[in-house]
Amino acid sequence: MTDRIKRLRGRMLDKTHFAFRTERNLSILSEETKGKPFIIRKALALKKLLEEMPVFIQEDELIVGGRTLFGLPEYTKEEEKNQIPRQDEVLGYGDIFNTAYNLCQDERGYGEFNGVLAGYDRILNSGLKKIKERASLEVEKAKDKKKRDFYQAVEIVADSAINFAFRYSQEALRLAEDSEDKERKEELKKIAEVCQKVPALPASSFGEALQSLFFSHLIIWAEGHFVVPLGRFDQYIYPFYKKDIEEKALSGEEAFELLEALWIKLNSDRDKTHGKPNFEGDTGQTLTLGGQTADGNDATNPLSYLCLEATCQLKMSEPRVMVRFHKKTPEEFIKKCAELMKMEMGFPTICNDEVIIPALQTAGYSEEDAEDYCPAGCWEISVSGKADDRTNSGVINLPRCLEWTLNNGKNYSDAELLGLDLGDVKEIETFDQLYQTFKKEVSYYIEKVVENCNRAVFSPAPFLSLMMENCLENGRDLSEAGSKYNNTGLLINGLATAADSLLSIRKTVFEEKRLTLPELKTILLSNYENREDIRQYLLNKIPKYGNGNEEADSLAKEVADYSCEEVSKHKNNRGGSFKPGIFTAGTFVFVGKKLGASPDGRKAGEPFSQNASPALGRDKNGPTAVIHSFTKLNLKKAVNGAIVDLKFHPTAVSSAEKLSSFLKSLFHLGAMQFHANVIDSNLLREAQKHPEQYQNLLVRIWGFSVYFVTLSRDFQDHVIGRMEHR
């Protein structure tokens, strides 16, 4: 890390760029514009924002740009506003399904895009000027008004992005004229040249590629989108790096400094995330490294290692790193990933090509596209520049389904009838009868969520669309199913809690006859009041998923299979399919608060199981047993992704070689996706007591890492609980 990078890192952590942020009341509405189509008005709003947004270049910066105004200028007419119910309370992370689902919304209540993997390589290799010229030709040819409007919107936003970069070029020249430092003067002149060229024209150097990427990335955010992934960064950026190194246009040290400068800039808006609750760091800025090429060879390259090294050195929360392993992944790369994992940042997430690629092909993705997959946002699986997979579109809460099974379709907490009333538990005489009832509730829940997702409507996205395959070709915006793939991802929540609970019922009620089903229902509704003996029995005497126990794992597999198959049989209203994933985002805590007690011994309001992991504290036989349980699931059915969380005390992974061997064993066992927190819980408790001393302490919370002291107390306690194995 150079002295420059140390200074830039310090300024970013001190949030000095906040001083450049401002507020202005902007509008593009006039008598002339009010009559224009919505997509044109939105494009004009982005144009206005990029024209009015104050530009700034801080001392030492090599990659420039930044959002200083937030939110598009007023472009929605009064009569258009709030046409769709807003979900200000639960947004997309809730477990209800009776309002239209749009995780983050424009003023009309129409959804903005999240987790769409933009085709950055389109801009890097073609330039926006060429894209604009193509759109201009299509405007003249288009007979369909909707197509013509789309192409006109693309013209506007492409031109606006070019002019935005030009404003930075002018600012760099102004600063160069004022600078008395000869070295910095030359740097600023170089920045001006780069911003004059990109993203208007194709990038031709490593520095130009990074700058063009950052401008494009920034403008996606400005257009209104969120959870913005970076795709296979080491694949589309590597040709520029390779060329500069081979031609000696850059030294290795200079290239690494540029890379670290970009990493720091990606932390600029980590506080500007979406939804409620708002987690500082839930940005979705994931980049994917490694994996394989279209011909099945290893795709790891020197830039892959540099990205890992930059993350190790900087120890910042952005960008979050995903790596792809396959049977030809080099030992050296696996070891470097292990070194990063030991750094106690919650990076990287590991994805297994040998499981994911066949799963995608089975789900209808071409072999070439499946081999080019990336995690979108947290770990959801999609394809860069080709898919609007809407990977976080709805939640299937399995513990809720079990509540309905036992309580005549009603929630424990408020007795609201949201499920199916399939009869009283007194009428259930066998476990199979109960299990079939549970499956009916799951199917019903899925049907309602599917209906909900198919009601969702999305706002036009002309800038994001110009980066996607098929949109320009077909003259259709992303919001009009313009991309090559148009699927919908659903999240299956609480697998372990549901499976463990079902096993508890099977053993205590139907096999041991320790309780009747009505008695168990009464105990659950009372939250185990005066029945701690039963709760402890359920907690400690009944086998649990995550310990390599065949009985528990088989039931978890059965529940997962059924849930995934039920999701997969549904089609969306955009010509695509529904894709199941076994993961939870943050629902395990804040939806867990709304759930009653579970038959596995979990008390009302406590978190339910996270992702495809065992419930909190239920895994007693170590991480290898967890993986054995996880890989008994038919993970290829979870085509939207399935991840297991691991936790290690730093002393347990004292050497990179030891951890590297463990990572390889996970891969060979067939784990789909996995990540780990490597941290001492005593350190976390100290951070709770003295937050001012631990401002830069990172932990993995779900699909992202966050500074521990910024978390609410309940999430802090959950992280500590996971590390203390309780």
GIJO-V907471 format. One record per residue. N is the residue number from 0. PHI is phi in whole degrees, -180 to 180 (999 if undefined). NEAR is the number of other ideal C-beta (glycine too) atoms within 10 Angstrom. D_FIRST is the distance of its C-alpha to the first C-alpha in whole Angstrom. Layout:
N_PHI_NEAR_D_FIRST + N_PHI_NEAR_D_FIRST
//
This chain:
0_999_14_0 + 1_-75_14_4 + 2_-60_8_7 + 3_-60_16_8 + 4_-65_22_6 + 5_-60_14_7 + 6_-67_13_10 + 7_-63_26_11 + 8_-62_20_10 + 9_-61_11_12 + 10_-66_16_15 + 11_-66_21_15 + 12_-66_14_16 + 13_-82_9_18 + 14_61_13_20 + 15_-65_13_20 + 16_-69_19_21 + 17_-60_10_24 + 18_-64_10_26 + 19_-89_15_26 + 20_-73_16_28 + 21_-149_11_32 + 22_-130_9_35 + 23_-143_12_38 + 24_-90_6_41 + 25_-111_17_41 + 26_-153_13_44 + 27_-111_22_45 + 28_-75_17_48 + 29_-153_9_51 + 30_-60_6_55 + 31_-73_8_53 + 32_-82_15_50 + 33_-59_11_52 + 34_-86_10_54 + 35_-80_19_51 + 36_-58_16_50 + 37_-58_19_47 + 38_-64_23_45 + 39_-69_20_45 + 40_-62_23_45 + 41_-67_27_42 + 42_-63_30_40 + 43_-67_21_42 + 44_-66_28_40 + 45_-64_26_36 + 46_-58_19_37 + 47_-61_19_38 + 48_-61_25_35 + 49_-71_24_33 + 50_-77_13_35 + 51_-93_13_35 + 52_-64_22_32 + 53_-59_13_30 + 54_-99_20_27 + 55_-153_17_24 + 56_-132_21_21 + 57_-84_15_19 + 58_-55_13_17 + 59_80_17_14 + 60_-66_21_14 + 61_-112_23_14 + 62_-106_22_16 + 63_-119_24_19 + 64_123_22_22 + 65_173_20_23 + 66_-84_18_26 + 67_-119_17_28 + 68_-121_18_31 + 69_-126_14_32 + 70_96_14_35 + 71_-69_22_37 + 72_-58_20_40 + 73_-59_16_43 + 74_-137_25_45 + 75_-100_21_47 + 76_-71_15_50 + 77_-55_9_52 + 78_-72_6_54 + 79_-90_15_51 + 80_-69_11_49 + 81_53_12_49 + 82_-71_13_51 + 83_-120_18_50 + 84_-55_12_49 + 85_-87_14_46 + 86_-117_21_44 + 87_-67_9_43 + 88_-86_9_43 + 89_-110_18_42 + 90_46_17_41 + 91_-85_21_40 + 92_-94_19_39 + 93_-78_19_42 + 94_-122_24_45 + 95_-95_19_48 + 96_-142_22_49 + 97_-102_9_52 + 98_-132_16_50 + 99_-63_20_48 + 100_-92_24_44 + 101_-144_25_42 + 102_-57_22_39 + 103_-134_19_37 + 104_-127_24_40 + 105_-82_22_41 + 106_-65_18_44 + 107_-86_18_46 + 108_90_20_45 + 109_-79_20_44 + 110_-71_23_41 + 111_-99_20_38 + 112_-84_24_36 + 113_-134_24_33 + 114_71_27_31 + 115_-83_29_32 + 116_-82_30_30 + 117_-69_25_30 + 118_-87_23_30 + 119_-58_26_27 + 120_-61_19_28 + 121_-60_20_31 + 122_-74_27_30 + 123_-61_23_27 + 124_-95_16_30 + 125_-109_15_33 + 126_84_21_32 + 127_-72_29_33 + 128_-62_15_36 + 129_-68_16_37 + 130_-64_22_37 + 131_-62_21_39 + 132_-62_13_42 + 133_-65_18_43 + 134_-61_24_43 + 135_-63_15_45 + 136_-65_11_48 + 137_-69_19_48 + 138_-59_17_49 + 139_-69_8_52 + 140_-86_10_53 + 141_-67_17_53 + 142_-95_6_56 + 143_-80_10_55 + 144_-62_9_54 + 145_-63_14_51 + 146_-65_18_49 + 147_-62_17_50 + 148_-62_22_48 + 149_-61_32_45 + 150_-64_24_45 + 151_-65_20_45 + 152_-63_28_43 + 153_-62_28_40 + 154_-55_21_41 + 155_-63_22_40 + 156_-73_29_37 + 157_-64_27_36 + 158_-63_19_37 + 159_-64_22_35 + 160_-65_28_32 + 161_-61_20_32 + 162_-69_13_33 + 163_-62_23_30 + 164_-63_25_28 + 165_-62_14_30 + 166_-62_15_30 + 167_-70_22_26 + 168_-61_18_27 + 169_-65_13_29 + 170_-65_19_27 + 171_-64_24_25 + 172_-64_17_27 + 173_-61_14_29 + 174_-67_19_25 + 175_-63_18_25 + 176_-63_10_29 + 177_-85_9_28 + 178_-75_16_25 + 179_-99_6_25 + 180_-91_10_22 + 181_-60_8_23 + 182_-65_8_19 + 183_-69_14_19 + 184_-58_15_22 + 185_-69_12_22 + 186_-61_19_19 + 187_-67_23_21 + 188_-63_16_24 + 189_-65_14_22 + 190_-59_24_21 + 191_-61_22_25 + 192_-63_15_26 + 193_-64_24_24 + 194_-70_28_25 + 195_-69_17_29 + 196_-91_19_28 + 197_-112_28_27 + 198_-90_28_28 + 199_-61_23_31 + 200_-114_16_31 + 201_-61_18_29 + 202_-72_23_26 + 203_-128_15_26 + 204_-144_19_22 + 205_-62_24_19 + 206_-63_26_18 + 207_-64_21_21 + 208_-64_29_21 + 209_-65_26_18 + 210_-68_28_20 + 211_-62_28_23 + 212_-59_27_22 + 213_-67_22_21 + 214_-59_24_24 + 215_-62_25_26 + 216_-61_22_25 + 217_-60_22_25 + 218_-73_25_29 + 219_-59_21_29 + 220_-60_17_29 + 221_-61_23_31 + 222_-68_25_34 + 223_121_23_34 + 224_-91_23_32 + 225_-154_21_30 + 226_49_27_28 + 227_-108_24_27 + 228_-76_31_25 + 229_-113_25_23 + 230_69_26_25 + 231_-83_26_24 + 232_-54_26_21 + 233_-73_24_20 + 234_-94_21_24 + 235_-83_20_24 + 236_-93_26_21 + 237_-56_19_21 + 238_-56_17_24 + 239_-71_24_22 + 240_-64_24_19 + 241_-60_14_21 + 242_-61_15_23 + 243_-66_22_20 + 244_-70_17_19 + 245_-65_8_23 + 246_-87_9_24 + 247_59_7_21 + 248_-74_14_21 + 249_-139_19_17 + 250_-83_11_15 + 251_-59_12_13 + 252_-66_9_9 + 253_-66_16_11 + 254_-64_21_12 + 255_-66_18_9 + 256_-64_18_7 + 257_-62_22_11 + 258_-62_23_11 + 259_-66_26_8 + 260_-63_24_10 + 261_-66_22_13 + 262_-53_23_12 + 263_-65_24_12 + 264_-62_24_15 + 265_-68_24_17 + 266_-90_21_17 + 267_-60_20_19 + 268_-114_21_22 + 269_-66_22_22 + 270_-89_14_25 + 271_-101_14_27 + 272_-100_19_28 + 273_-105_19_32 + 274_72_20_35 + 275_-134_13_36 + 276_-67_14_35 + 277_-97_10_32 + 278_-97_21_29 + 279_-69_15_25 + 280_122_22_23 + 281_-84_23_26 + 282_-94_27_25 + 283_74_26_25 + 284_-79_22_22 + 285_-93_29_22 + 286_-124_24_21 + 287_-109_29_22 + 288_-124_26_21 + 289_80_30_23 + 290_87_26_27 + 291_-135_21_30 + 292_-86_12_31 + 293_-61_12_34 + 294_-93_8_36 + 295_87_14_35 + 296_-85_10_32 + 297_-69_16_29 + 298_-98_25_26 + 299_-62_25_23 + 300_-142_18_21 + 301_-56_14_18 + 302_-67_22_16 + 303_-57_26_17 + 304_-69_17_15 + 305_-63_19_12 + 306_-63_25_13 + 307_-64_22_13 + 308_-66_17_10 + 309_-61_22_8 + 310_-66_23_11 + 311_-62_16_10 + 312_-71_16_7 + 313_-80_21_8 + 314_50_14_11 + 315_-117_23_13 + 316_-78_24_17 + 317_-121_24_17 + 318_-79_23_17 + 319_-81_29_19 + 320_-108_24_19 + 321_-112_28_22 + 322_-127_28_23 + 323_-108_26_26 + 324_-104_24_28 + 325_-150_22_31 + 326_-67_12_33 + 327_-106_12_31 + 328_-62_22_27 + 329_-64_13_26 + 330_-57_10_25 + 331_-62_11_22 + 332_-68_20_21 + 333_-61_22_23 + 334_-65_18_21 + 335_-65_24_18 + 336_-63_26_19 + 337_-64_21_20 + 338_-61_16_17 + 339_-66_19_16 + 340_-60_28_19 + 341_-71_19_19 + 342_-77_14_16 + 343_66_20_19 + 344_-115_24_18 + 345_82_26_21 + 346_-106_25_19 + 347_-92_27_20 + 348_-87_26_24 + 349_-102_23_26 + 350_-118_29_29 + 351_-102_22_31 + 352_-56_22_32 + 353_-68_14_36 + 354_-100_20_37 + 355_-74_26_35 + 356_-62_25_37 + 357_-62_14_40 + 358_-62_23_40 + 359_-66_24_39 + 360_-63_16_42 + 361_-62_13_45 + 362_-85_20_44 + 363_106_14_44 + 364_-83_25_41 + 365_-65_14_42 + 366_-58_13_40 + 367_-62_11_38 + 368_-71_22_36 + 369_-60_21_36 + 370_-71_23_34 + 371_-106_25_32 + 372_-64_25_32 + 373_-143_25_29 + 374_-71_29_28 + 375_-112_31_29 + 376_82_27_28 + 377_-87_29_28 + 378_-154_26_29 + 379_-58_31_32 + 380_-99_29_33 + 381_-155_29_34 + 382_-132_26_33 + 383_-67_27_31 + 384_70_23_33 + 385_-136_20_36 + 386_-140_27_37 + 387_-107_29_38 + 388_-89_27_38 + 389_39_31_38 + 390_-70_28_36 + 391_-119_27_37 + 392_-95_29_40 + 393_-178_26_42 + 394_-120_25_43 + 395_-109_27_45 + 396_-96_28_45 + 397_-66_27_47 + 398_-60_27_48 + 399_-64_27_50 + 400_-62_27_52 + 401_-70_30_53 + 402_-56_26_54 + 403_-63_25_56 + 404_-59_28_57 + 405_-90_26_59 + 406_-131_20_59 + 407_55_16_62 + 408_79_19_59 + 409_-105_16_58 + 410_-68_18_54 + 411_-65_20_55 + 412_-69_13_53 + 413_-128_9_56 + 414_60_10_58 + 415_-75_10_57 + 416_-84_12_59 + 417_-112_19_56 + 418_-96_23_56 + 419_-94_17_60 + 420_-86_11_63 + 421_-107_17_64 + 422_110_12_66 + 423_-79_13_66 + 424_-63_20_64 + 425_-60_10_68 + 426_-86_10_69 + 427_-89_22_66 + 428_-109_10_68 + 429_-134_10_65 + 430_-65_17_61 + 431_-62_11_62 + 432_-63_13_63 + 433_-64_21_60 + 434_-66_19_58 + 435_-66_13_59 + 436_-65_21_60 + 437_-58_23_56 + 438_-64_17_55 + 439_-64_16_57 + 440_-66_22_55 + 441_-62_26_52 + 442_-61_17_54 + 443_-64_18_55 + 444_-58_25_52 + 445_-61_24_50 + 446_-58_13_53 + 447_-69_17_52 + 448_-68_25_48 + 449_-61_24_49 + 450_-57_13_52 + 451_-62_17_49 + 452_-64_21_46 + 453_-75_18_49 + 454_-86_14_50 + 455_-64_22_46 + 456_-126_16_46 + 457_-117_20_43 + 458_-79_25_42 + 459_-57_25_42 + 460_-141_29_38 + 461_-63_27_39 + 462_-71_27_35 + 463_-61_27_34 + 464_-65_28_37 + 465_-67_30_36 + 466_-96_24_33 + 467_-112_26_36 + 468_-62_19_38 + 469_88_20_42 + 470_-65_26_41 + 471_-66_20_42 + 472_-63_12_44 + 473_-103_15_46 + 474_70_22_46 + 475_-129_19_45 + 476_-68_27_42 + 477_-54_25_40 + 478_-67_23_43 + 479_-111_19_46 + 480_58_19_44 + 481_-81_22_43 + 482_-83_27_41 + 483_-65_18_41 + 484_-115_24_41 + 485_-136_20_42 + 486_-99_25_42 + 487_-135_27_42 + 488_-98_26_40 + 489_-117_27_41 + 490_-104_28_40 + 491_-90_28_42 + 492_-105_29_41 + 493_70_34_42 + 494_-57_31_43 + 495_-65_31_43 + 496_-60_31_45 + 497_-67_32_48 + 498_-66_28_48 + 499_-62_31_48 + 500_-67_30_51 + 501_-63_24_53 + 502_-66_24_53 + 503_-59_24_54 + 504_-66_27_57 + 505_-59_20_58 + 506_-80_18_58 + 507_-77_22_59 + 508_-94_21_62 + 509_-97_16_63 + 510_-100_10_63 + 511_-84_12_63 + 512_54_9_65 + 513_-71_14_63 + 514_-140_20_63 + 515_-90_13_65 + 516_-63_21_63 + 517_-61_14_64 + 518_-65_15_64 + 519_-63_21_60 + 520_-59_21_60 + 521_-62_14_61 + 522_-63_19_59 + 523_-67_25_56 + 524_-65_17_57 + 525_-90_13_58 + 526_60_15_54 + 527_64_19_55 + 528_-60_10_57 + 529_61_8_59 + 530_-131_19_58 + 531_-63_11_55 + 532_-61_9_57 + 533_-67_20_57 + 534_-60_19_53 + 535_-65_12_52 + 536_-64_17_54 + 537_-63_29_53 + 538_-68_18_49 + 539_-110_11_50 + 540_-108_13_53 + 541_-96_23_52 + 542_-57_18_50 + 543_-127_29_46 + 544_-58_35_44 + 545_108_30_41 + 546_-119_18_43 + 547_76_18_44 + 548_-81_20_47 + 549_-63_10_49 + 550_-63_13_52 + 551_-69_24_49 + 552_-69_23_47 + 553_-64_14_50 + 554_-68_21_50 + 555_-61_29_47 + 556_-62_18_47 + 557_-63_16_50 + 558_-65_26_49 + 559_-65_27_46 + 560_-57_14_48 + 561_-62_16_50 + 562_-63_27_48 + 563_-64_26_46 + 564_-65_12_49 + 565_-66_22_51 + 566_-65_29_48 + 567_-66_20_48 + 568_-78_12_51 + 569_-92_18_51 + 570_-111_14_50 + 571_-94_19_48 + 572_-92_14_50 + 573_-118_19_48 + 574_85_10_49 + 575_-115_20_46 + 576_-115_19_46 + 577_-93_25_45 + 578_-111_29_42 + 579_-84_25_42 + 580_-135_29_39 + 581_-107_31_39 + 582_-163_29_36 + 583_-126_30_36 + 584_50_24_34 + 585_-96_20_34 + 586_-63_25_38 + 587_-59_25_38 + 588_-95_21_38 + 589_-83_19_39 + 590_-86_24_42 + 591_-55_28_43 + 592_-64_12_44 + 593_-92_19_47 + 594_-92_26_48 + 595_-77_22_51 + 596_-65_24_51 + 597_-112_26_50 + 598_-67_29_53 + 599_-86_27_50 + 600_104_25_50 + 601_-70_29_47 + 602_-86_13_48 + 603_-57_18_49 + 604_86_15_46 + 605_-78_20_43 + 606_-61_26_40 + 607_-94_27_42 + 608_-65_31_40 + 609_-97_29_36 + 610_53_30_36 + 611_-100_31_38 + 612_-89_27_37 + 613_-63_29_39 + 614_-64_29_40 + 615_-54_22_39 + 616_80_15_40 + 617_-84_26_42 + 618_-84_22_40 + 619_-112_13_41 + 620_-112_15_41 + 621_90_14_37 + 622_-65_19_34 + 623_-65_14_36 + 624_-65_17_39 + 625_-58_26_38 + 626_-66_21_37 + 627_-60_17_40 + 628_-66_27_41 + 629_-58_30_39 + 630_-80_19_40 + 631_-77_19_43 + 632_-69_26_43 + 633_-83_15_44 + 634_-68_26_40 + 635_-67_19_41 + 636_-78_20_43 + 637_-89_30_40 + 638_-72_28_39 + 639_-87_30_37 + 640_121_31_35 + 641_-151_31_36 + 642_-131_29_33 + 643_-118_27_33 + 644_-100_21_31 + 645_-118_23_30 + 646_-140_20_29 + 647_-137_19_28 + 648_-74_15_28 + 649_-51_12_24 + 650_-70_8_27 + 651_-77_13_28 + 652_-128_17_25 + 653_-67_11_24 + 654_-124_12_23 + 655_-65_18_22 + 656_-64_11_25 + 657_-65_12_27 + 658_-68_22_25 + 659_-61_21_25 + 660_-63_13_29 + 661_-65_20_30 + 662_-61_23_28 + 663_-65_16_30 + 664_-66_13_33 + 665_-61_24_32 + 666_-62_21_32 + 667_-69_13_35 + 668_-74_14_37 + 669_99_16_37 + 670_-63_27_35 + 671_-80_27_34 + 672_-147_29_31 + 673_-157_25_29 + 674_-147_24_26 + 675_-146_25_26 + 676_-99_22_25 + 677_-116_22_24 + 678_-164_25_24 + 679_-91_14_26 + 680_-63_18_29 + 681_-63_12_30 + 682_-65_16_26 + 683_-66_21_27 + 684_-66_14_30 + 685_-64_14_29 + 686_-66_22_27 + 687_-65_15_30 + 688_-77_8_31 + 689_-131_10_29 + 690_-58_15_27 + 691_-64_7_25 + 692_-93_10_23 + 693_-131_16_22 + 694_-65_12_21 + 695_-110_11_17 + 696_-81_19_19 + 697_-99_21_20 + 698_-138_26_23 + 699_-84_24_24 + 700_-104_23_27 + 701_-146_24_29 + 702_-87_28_27 + 703_-153_27_24 + 704_-102_22_22 + 705_-141_23_22 + 706_-69_20_22 + 707_-52_23_24 + 708_-71_18_26 + 709_-86_16_26 + 710_-78_21_29 + 711_-68_12_33 + 712_-61_8_34 + 713_-66_13_36 + 714_-73_22_33 + 715_-59_20_31 + 716_-64_15_34 + 717_-66_21_34 + 718_-61_21_31 + 719_-62_20_32 + 720_-60_15_35 + 721_-66_22_33 + 722_-72_21_31 + 723_-93_15_34 + 724_63_14_36 + 725_-132_10_39
//
